[in-house]
Amino acid sequence: ASLGLDEDTFTLGILARLEEYKGHVYLAQAARILKEQGRKFRILAAGTGAFEAELRKAVAEEGVEDVMSLLGFRSDVAALLSILDVQLNASYGTEATSMALLEGMSLGLPTIASDYGGNPFVITSGQNGLLFPSKDSAALADAMAELMDHPEEVAIMREKALETYQSRFTGEVFARNTEQIYENVLKGASK
């Protein structure tokens, strides 16, 4: 309610530093495309950074101030993630394994992400989210519309996102994998 969201508003969000390479401008362009289609949605962008002034300008130029909110720094990350239908990642530079994606997946949140960097390692398109070609705002808008139009797909992706997180990205899984590497090295050294 404090963000002006209705129960039936499809809500997407990105929690990332506001840097040019994070691709927020492509989100603003995708928002314009979806707004022109008459869709009811909101994009919440939490974070601060060097690109904030340019992003505010892009949001205004695209005419999407009413559907894309720049929230600034937020300490209530879990609460913010819990109100999203889908999380977003539009990076096209310096993206290894996104901790923000993993955090959202730990809460069963599906993702629409660019195909850049480590995103395809985390997101299996059509299962726990959708991938789109980086820097392609039309493809991003299509992916967003796909999930807006198919809530049953979002529900399945929620389950798969949590399953993926629990089977591949918990601390226990990382510890077990690291232990296996050491065991393999020691076995090789003893031969």
C-alpha positions, 0 to 999 in steps of 0.5 A: 500500500505504501508503494501505491500498489493494488492487489491486482497490479503485476509487480516486477522489480530490480534490486541493483546498483544504478549503474549504466551496465545494469541495463535499467534504461532497457527496463524503462524502454520495455515499460513504455512498450507495455504501457502503450499496450494498456497493461496494468503493471509496476516496475520497482527499481531499488538501489542507488548509484552513479547512473541515478540522474541519467536513469531518472531522465530516461524514465521521464523521457520514456513517459513511464514515471507512473509505472516505473518507480525509483525507490532509492536505497532500501534496507527492507529487501526481503519485504520488497522481494515478497511483494514482487511477482517477478524479479528483473535483471537487465545487465549487459556488463560485469555480471557473474553470478547475481546474488540478487537473483539468488536471494529472490530465488531463495524466496521462490521468485521467478526471474526475467534476466538478460542472457549476459554473463552468469545469468544463464547459469542461474536461470533456465529459460522456461523453467525458473524464469525467462532469458532475453537477449541483452540490450533488447528492450522489445524482447524484454517487454515480450518476456514481461508480457508473457508472464503477465498473461500466464499466471499459471506459468509464474506459479510453476516458475516460483516452485522451480526457482525455489527448487533450483536455489535449494538444489544448487545454491545453498551454503550446504551445497557449496560446502559439499561441492568444495569438499568434493573438489578437495577429495578429488585432488587428494585422490589424484595426488595419491596416485 
